[in-house]
Amino acid sequence: MMHRLLDVPEGAEAFLVQLYQESYFHFRDRASFRQDGRPGTWALDLRRPLARSAHLRAVCALLLRQLEATGVHQVVGAGAAAGLLVGGLVACGHDIRGGIVRERRKPYGFREQIEGALSRDQPVAIVDDILASGTTMIRVAEVLKAEGYATAAAFPVFEFSWRTGRAALLARGIASHSLARLSHCQRQSLEQTTVWNVASSRQVVWELKQRPPSPDQVHG
Ligand SMILES: O=P(O)(O)OC[C@H]1O[C@H](OP(=O)(O)OP(=O)(O)O)[C@H](O)[C@@H]1O
């Protein structure tokens, strides 16, 4: 086993629900804002749990399983959460190369848009904490293409099933292998959301104390 020294959570579903709970903030407790500047009702901030040793190790162990299954040894991402994930995967994996896509090139130094140790000889996986509209991962894929790298697939931690990111990536030939898909239980109750562990095909319904995510939320 390549990653036997890692803390792979016994119950991956329970861990993914915990990760969701710890990253969920309601507006009354912590203000967040939509892209149009208006206040959002809720937000997921995975940067906080991912910046803690045990959580990052556990997420990376799950992602490494997915990467191993697809035979990918290079990871790249853009943004704060992706930076944590790339660092964690490089540290926790064996023979994993990592890269970070800059928002824009600097006018000085090496003027690279991708920093790190990626090789053009092998495909690269895109990692991120959340796949929503797909804008972030698509931008990374476009930079990879422009720089002569092949994209293997996308590996988000959480995917919002009510957003179009998965379809947008697929339209560009990129499959998405998320650890968990979040969806609403609209028919049952507004007090529930579903965390579906994609790898095990098991779903966990989490009883929310607050109102659950709605399609017009903000995130990140
Ligand atoms: O699929 P998308 O619609 O692009 O949404 C997903 C992205 O949004 C969030 O990042 P955010 O924009 O908040 O950036 P930051 O955390 O790096 O500042 C999140 O961390 C993803 O990178």
PDBQT file of the ligand as one rigid body, heavy atoms in Angstrom, charges set to zero:
ROOT
HETATM    1  O1  LIG A 301     -16.176  26.586  -9.382  1.00  0.00    +0.000 OA
HETATM    2  P1  LIG A 301     -16.059  28.030  -8.999  1.00  0.00    +0.000 P 
HETATM    3  O2  LIG A 301     -17.336  28.780  -9.236  1.00  0.00    +0.000 OA
HETATM    4  O3  LIG A 301     -14.879  28.698  -9.627  1.00  0.00    +0.000 OA
HETATM    5  O4  LIG A 301     -15.883  28.097  -7.431  1.00  0.00    +0.000 OA
HETATM    6  C1  LIG A 301     -14.893  27.386  -6.734  1.00  0.00    +0.000 C 
HETATM    7  C2  LIG A 301     -13.779  28.279  -6.252  1.00  0.00    +0.000 C 
HETATM    8  O5  LIG A 301     -14.287  29.338  -5.418  1.00  0.00    +0.000 OA
HETATM    9  C3  LIG A 301     -13.581  29.352  -4.170  1.00  0.00    +0.000 C 
HETATM   10  O6  LIG A 301     -12.447  30.147  -4.241  1.00  0.00    +0.000 OA
HETATM   11  P2  LIG A 301     -12.478  31.739  -4.082  1.00  0.00    +0.000 P 
HETATM   12  O7  LIG A 301     -12.994  32.328  -5.358  1.00  0.00    +0.000 OA
HETATM   13  O8  LIG A 301     -13.191  32.133  -2.862  1.00  0.00    +0.000 OA
HETATM   14  O9  LIG A 301     -10.923  32.071  -4.021  1.00  0.00    +0.000 OA
HETATM   15  P3  LIG A 301      -9.834  32.047  -2.857  1.00  0.00    +0.000 P 
HETATM   16  O10 LIG A 301     -10.258  31.209  -1.711  1.00  0.00    +0.000 OA
HETATM   17  O11 LIG A 301      -8.654  31.458  -3.531  1.00  0.00    +0.000 OA
HETATM   18  O12 LIG A 301      -9.671  33.471  -2.500  1.00  0.00    +0.000 OA
HETATM   19  C4  LIG A 301     -13.133  27.927  -3.994  1.00  0.00    +0.000 C 
HETATM   20  O13 LIG A 301     -12.023  27.843  -3.133  1.00  0.00    +0.000 OA
HETATM   21  C5  LIG A 301     -12.814  27.486  -5.405  1.00  0.00    +0.000 C 
HETATM   22  O14 LIG A 301     -11.487  27.787  -5.774  1.00  0.00    +0.000 OA
ENDROOT
TORSDOF 0
